[in-house]
Amino acid sequence: MEQKLENFINLLGKSSLNHYDFLQKANDIDSIKELINIKNFDDWHILGLDLIRTETKKVTLKTRYTDFKDQVFCVVDIETNGGIKAGQIIEIGALKLLDGKEIDRFESFIYAPDIPENISELTGIYPTDLIGAPSLASVLEKFKLFLGDSVFVAHNVKFDYDFISVSLEKQGFGMLLNRRICTIDLARRTIPSQKYGLGTLKELLGINNAHHRALNDAIAASEIFKECIKRVPWSVQSVEDLIVFSKTAKSLKLPNTIINQ
């Protein structure tokens, strides 16, 4: 997501704009005005952003007024056969959480003609596993419907979010505009630890499952997310409160000397 668009969405996450200002600012963002009718809230919603009009007819995000316990969070992990420029997604795993409980899950291989040997060694996914797997376009279309306007959650969320968003755009489905939370950021604010990699936090929290497969890693990230939620202060009420807290609250990261003493 380009910075100008991200800044605009973050502005809506902390304030309300009168309709004229909303349209003026949106119209200045080429990537969005060329993609959707910026006046149509349904178009924004298709891309995952839930806009509302307040009682004073101003425009803002629904997540400003949604208690995070009433919000659906979609915890996502992907496996790829390369980087975002030349590689593609070969597996998606995701599960939806509502008030700490799983309500749905999504899992699929995606066909790719090749998987580098080092990727197979890391993930345990081999070219033979992808024989007969559905196409990237068909899986992304189903995943986009599954995700809806949920808040997108992942461990190192920028990687998964950006890779999926770019892939959706390439397939003609438009970018992602869903609100997002990184479990690394959230864990840094709620769990004292020297490191915040997935493996470290799994060991720390007693999460036992296979590593480097999409659904298993999504399940692990969801357990980390649920543990973090238990530890947020009472002042964090709305979804936007939680997003801000994950980015700005004091870090609980332990210095190396604590571990070595």
ABEGO torsion letter per residue (X at the ends): XBAAAAAAAAAAAABBBBAAAAAAAAAABAAAAAABBAABAAAAAAAGBBBBBBAAGBBBBAAAABBAAABBBBBBBBBBAEBAAABBBABBBBBBBBGGBBABBBBBBBBBABBBAAAAAAAGBBAAAABGBBBAAAAAAAAAAAAEABBBBBBGAAAAAAAAAAAAAAAGAEBBABBBBBAAAAAAAABBBABABAAAAAAAAGBBBBBGBAAAAAAAAAAAAAAAAAABBAABABAAAAAAAAAABBBABBBAAAAAX
